[in-house]
Amino acid sequence: MRAIRIDRFGSPEVLDLVEDRRPLPGPGEVLVRTVATGINPVDDKTREGAIGEGTPPLPLTLGWDLAGVVVDGGTSQLRAGDRVFAMSHQLDTARGTWADLVALPAEAVALAPRTVSLVEAATLPLPGLTALQTLDWLAVSAGERLLVAGAAGAVGGLALQIARARGVAVDALVSRDGQAAFVREHGAGLVSTDPAAFGGRRYDAVFDTFGAFVTEAVADGGRYASIATQAGPVPDLSARGVRTTVHQVREDGAGLAELARLVDEGALRPRVHATYGLHRIGEAHERFREGGLTGKIVVTF
Ligand SMILES: NC(=O)c1ccc[n+]([C@@H]2O[C@H](COP(=O)([O-])OP(=O)(O)OC[C@H]3O[C@@H](n4cnc5c(N)ncnc54)[C@H](OP(=O)(O)O)[C@@H]3O)[C@@H](O)[C@H]2O)c1
């Protein structure tokens, strides 16, 4: 089977399309044939060597996300032929999804949304689980006010939509005026490129996707979650009674099932910027690095 591996760190040129051994699913695992996968910032950082400590030893198959078809459901409820999607915590397990066949714990896999293609489903696992798990930590409920910093990005765009589906009032900090239409269309109220527009400590919760640290936005007694690990911890706001965290995503089949439900109910819309065949993986990475995207870069098998 084919896999995308690196045996050294560097530019997209280090990405190699290789022949690899077919994985043998262990107890409790499911074997999936990959149809599509997405490129996430962590893949780019891993390839470059920017993760540092915590990167599994080389050579390494990259990739966190997949959408595909079950080949062997093992002892799980899943059956051969089921359409599924999954997130593999590739840095923890060295189990990359950029391969024709991937064996994963059944608990990390869920039935894909019925109403979208597997290409669209492949945009969801890592960004969607990050959005869902962080919103759950923030515990924002209907009628509360949430600020999403980076609301037009992959994680931010899904967080905005999930929060709106939960009846939360969402404002949006974006990087460019061109992103305003997208976030307004998905129900954002106040939209600005200026962090100062969100002062006054009036938000019950802040979801920070890029290390904006807009701490003057959060109300006393509120919650502030960042996912920007590389930006370091959120400043200590305990004197104001604000709880803070830097959330780390985890494998979560139940979370994926929740994302699938939201998609099928029309509350969550996947976004594909462009699709590349596996043999164009280098080009796909170059496009990802250029930025200015309106959705995910998807790679098809
Ligand atoms: N901790 C975890 O478990 C976890 C999980 C997933 C992701 N992450 C991290 O979270 C970050 C976001 O991931 P993602 O997939 O959502 O990336 P993304 O799609 O690139 O989204 C980031 C968004 O933030 C915007 N942004 C960046 N700098 C900004 C600024 N100064 N002002 C306003 N907006 C700004 C970007 O705008 P432009 O497009 O204009 O740059 C983009 O819309 C990445 O660093 C990723 O590694 C962490």
PDBQT file of the ligand as one rigid body, heavy atoms in Angstrom, charges set to zero:
ROOT
HETATM    1  N1  LIG A 401      -3.996  22.409  20.769  1.00  0.00    +0.000 N 
HETATM    2  C1  LIG A 401      -4.573  21.601  19.870  1.00  0.00    +0.000 C 
HETATM    3  O1  LIG A 401      -4.961  20.456  20.171  1.00  0.00    +0.000 OA
HETATM    4  C2  LIG A 401      -4.765  22.110  18.468  1.00  0.00    +0.000 A 
HETATM    5  C3  LIG A 401      -5.654  21.453  17.609  1.00  0.00    +0.000 A 
HETATM    6  C4  LIG A 401      -5.857  21.982  16.331  1.00  0.00    +0.000 A 
HETATM    7  C5  LIG A 401      -5.155  23.121  15.927  1.00  0.00    +0.000 A 
HETATM    8  N2  LIG A 401      -4.266  23.689  16.788  1.00  0.00    +0.000 N 
HETATM    9  C6  LIG A 401      -3.520  24.906  16.413  1.00  0.00    +0.000 C 
HETATM   10  O2  LIG A 401      -4.477  25.955  16.325  1.00  0.00    +0.000 OA
HETATM   11  C7  LIG A 401      -4.097  26.879  15.335  1.00  0.00    +0.000 C 
HETATM   12  C8  LIG A 401      -5.275  27.098  14.372  1.00  0.00    +0.000 C 
HETATM   13  O3  LIG A 401      -5.515  25.904  13.643  1.00  0.00    +0.000 OA
HETATM   14  P1  LIG A 401      -6.423  25.956  12.335  1.00  0.00    +0.000 P 
HETATM   15  O4  LIG A 401      -6.380  24.602  11.743  1.00  0.00    +0.000 OA
HETATM   16  O5  LIG A 401      -7.722  26.592  12.638  1.00  0.00    +0.000 OA
HETATM   17  O6  LIG A 401      -5.548  26.960  11.423  1.00  0.00    +0.000 OA
HETATM   18  P2  LIG A 401      -6.049  27.971  10.295  1.00  0.00    +0.000 P 
HETATM   19  O7  LIG A 401      -7.105  27.308   9.476  1.00  0.00    +0.000 OA
HETATM   20  O8  LIG A 401      -4.818  28.497   9.644  1.00  0.00    +0.000 OA
HETATM   21  O9  LIG A 401      -6.774  29.134  11.106  1.00  0.00    +0.000 OA
HETATM   22  C9  LIG A 401      -6.120  30.124  11.816  1.00  0.00    +0.000 C 
HETATM   23  C10 LIG A 401      -6.942  31.400  11.651  1.00  0.00    +0.000 C 
HETATM   24  O10 LIG A 401      -6.421  32.406  12.498  1.00  0.00    +0.000 OA
HETATM   25  C11 LIG A 401      -6.270  33.587  11.718  1.00  0.00    +0.000 C 
HETATM   26  N3  LIG A 401      -5.232  34.446  12.274  1.00  0.00    +0.000 N 
HETATM   27  C12 LIG A 401      -3.907  34.187  12.375  1.00  0.00    +0.000 A 
HETATM   28  N4  LIG A 401      -3.268  35.259  12.901  1.00  0.00    +0.000 NA
HETATM   29  C13 LIG A 401      -4.237  36.200  13.123  1.00  0.00    +0.000 A 
HETATM   30  C14 LIG A 401      -4.210  37.535  13.634  1.00  0.00    +0.000 A 
HETATM   31  N5  LIG A 401      -3.076  38.098  14.043  1.00  0.00    +0.000 N 
HETATM   32  N6  LIG A 401      -5.400  38.208  13.740  1.00  0.00    +0.000 NA
HETATM   33  C15 LIG A 401      -6.567  37.630  13.332  1.00  0.00    +0.000 A 
HETATM   34  N7  LIG A 401      -6.643  36.376  12.831  1.00  0.00    +0.000 NA
HETATM   35  C16 LIG A 401      -5.489  35.675  12.723  1.00  0.00    +0.000 A 
HETATM   36  C17 LIG A 401      -5.907  33.062  10.334  1.00  0.00    +0.000 C 
HETATM   37  O11 LIG A 401      -6.085  34.039   9.320  1.00  0.00    +0.000 OA
HETATM   38  P3  LIG A 401      -5.216  33.939   7.939  1.00  0.00    +0.000 P 
HETATM   39  O12 LIG A 401      -5.839  32.851   7.133  1.00  0.00    +0.000 OA
HETATM   40  O13 LIG A 401      -5.356  35.281   7.343  1.00  0.00    +0.000 OA
HETATM   41  O14 LIG A 401      -3.800  33.632   8.352  1.00  0.00    +0.000 OA
HETATM   42  C18 LIG A 401      -6.880  31.919  10.209  1.00  0.00    +0.000 C 
HETATM   43  O15 LIG A 401      -8.165  32.360   9.808  1.00  0.00    +0.000 OA
HETATM   44  C19 LIG A 401      -2.835  26.298  14.673  1.00  0.00    +0.000 C 
HETATM   45  O16 LIG A 401      -1.708  26.899  15.264  1.00  0.00    +0.000 OA
HETATM   46  C20 LIG A 401      -2.887  24.829  15.036  1.00  0.00    +0.000 C 
HETATM   47  O17 LIG A 401      -1.610  24.222  15.068  1.00  0.00    +0.000 OA
HETATM   48  C21 LIG A 401      -4.072  23.216  18.041  1.00  0.00    +0.000 A 
ENDROOT
TORSDOF 0
